[in-house]
Amino acid sequence: MIEQELTQLVSRSKKIGADQSLVVYGGGNTSAKGRIKDYLGRDRDVLWVKGSGADMQYGEAVDYPALYLEELLALHKSDELDDDTMVDYVTRALVDPSARRPSIETLLHAFLPARHIDHVHADAICALTNHEDGESAVREAFGKGFAYVEWIRPGFHLSKLVSGLKDYEGVILAHHGLIVWDDNSDKCYQKTLDAVATAEKYLATLRKPPQAEFKHNDLSDAQIMELLLTLRGKIGKKQVLRRDSRLRAIADRSDLSTVLDAGAASADHMLRIRPWSCSLTQENLSAQVDSYRQRYDAYFEANKSLLPPGYGSHGNDPRVFLVPGVGMIGSAPTVKEAMMLADIAFHTHSVGATVVDCFARPRTLPDSEIFGFDYWPMELYKLKLKPKAPAMTGSIVIVTGAGSGIGRGIALYLGSLGANVVLADLDKNGLEATEAEFVKNKYPQPLLAPGDQSDETVVADTVAQTILNFGGIDGLVLNAGIGVPGKLEELSAQQWRKGLEVNLTSAFLLTKYGMKAMRAQAMGGSLVYIASKNAFAPGAGFGGYSVSKAGMIQLMRIAALEGGAAGIRANALNPDAVFDNSKLWEGGIREQRAKEHGVKPEELEDFYAQRNLLKARVRSTDVAKSVAYLLSDDSSRTTGSVIPVDGGVAAGFPR
Ligand SMILES: [Zn+2]
């Protein structure tokens, strides 16, 4: 049985969580009080409070651990409790010791007597308080009904202070948010909405937008691509760069730096988007990133005495960039995280703009307070719990022929390693089937590039969309290919040309456009050509195919020669007889090859396995693992090489 108060708490919190102008991604917390029977059947008063880091929008009953209220109230007698001790004591009050860790603001909820409490980090409330005259603005907007509390980091001290304000209608916390309460859940929710509406109404009377509004022209796709590649190279990390246009109006403002100086709206925003954002254009990009890094290093040096032992800097790179003519660019290991940055940056900088437009003296927290929050042990603890990211997180790789066979196998394997994969293939249905596998396995959402990759405009577009979607490019897997059966005396010129087009020209074109982009990005890169055992050990009756694959090896060598100075590596794999869901064997090729080898079509796989030294069937996963190796830094000193993945075929040894 789920108690009524808990049910009400969960449904009210979902409504709050769904509105990002109230809370973003795990910010804020809500609670309810009620009575349960404990494990010995005794009636006990409890507090249900949001779990630390839980996102209200998706939170269920399990995300609101119950705590014995009596145990929590006993702590009110203390004069001082440091964070560690407080967390220790609060944890001891859990009804279910294995429940998720309750919010750091648990005692704030416990010490207020109301049955239902909402605490949100609302944009309008932060816009009202984040300036030198915050207290008088609150007075003017709310009258005497609400208490105003200057910024204090969440914890025991704030909880105790707020408990003394229980006779007010609610509490407004500068640079933080709002607390309201009621014994009725619906009324409590309504009080949150009313307080936010009151703040918004007041702000609307003050808002004076900047007079000389100058709208920057839209950047063209070519300019955006250049900017993304330069920026990714400048940061020098394999990660995603994602644009978001919601901040366009702010990015175009002539007083952008004043807006950014207003800082994070609510302190918890800075944990995700860092204490500051970075504004830049193509022209000043490098200098702006350098000066951001210098500023961060100076801030870290000046405050590092506050750092708990065993921790270092979070790194000095910005995560959020404001770009006139574009909007915002977020840099993160995954698209999902980059989109989260965009959501938070949108709210934080919209609040900053409102403060600048409404009040004379915008104010951000002092650096030492920012540092105290940025490196707060309670938050560092959450970082520690974060699982290690998969090996290829942040990498961006195009795989051709990804609609079936080896290409699909490679793409899925790279997806399992966390890579951002672009799936290219002529076969749109095949691509969608591969995409469905990505979704089913919860791999990062791939980008589909349907089209004929031997057509130059299609290839140019595949590379462009890769950059526009993910922000750069780290690897190419040149895998698209078709079988070309027939003896030379029988092969038509049309079949011959088709084989060359699909197997070789497509590889040339992707090499051309991919290398160009990698050179502009200046982070090196890796090109992996899926050739064939046939490149070195050709088969009679399979000439069109064997010649194109031999050409691919030569193409790889030239790419290694021309790309080396830019750190771009090129290597080839020579697989043989990979059958799992490969289309290479369709259309009579299985029968033709079986006849050529004097076996029945259904015996072909065993025939090939018996032919190699290891007597092993070669699977697409064997090829995929070698691809991942060649894409990774584990092979950073290898270029121009050919690795057989054929079970060992003496005639096909590289030489
Ligand atoms: Zn809070």
Residues whose N, C-alpha, C, O or C-beta is under 5 A from the ligand:
A	BS01	ZN	G28
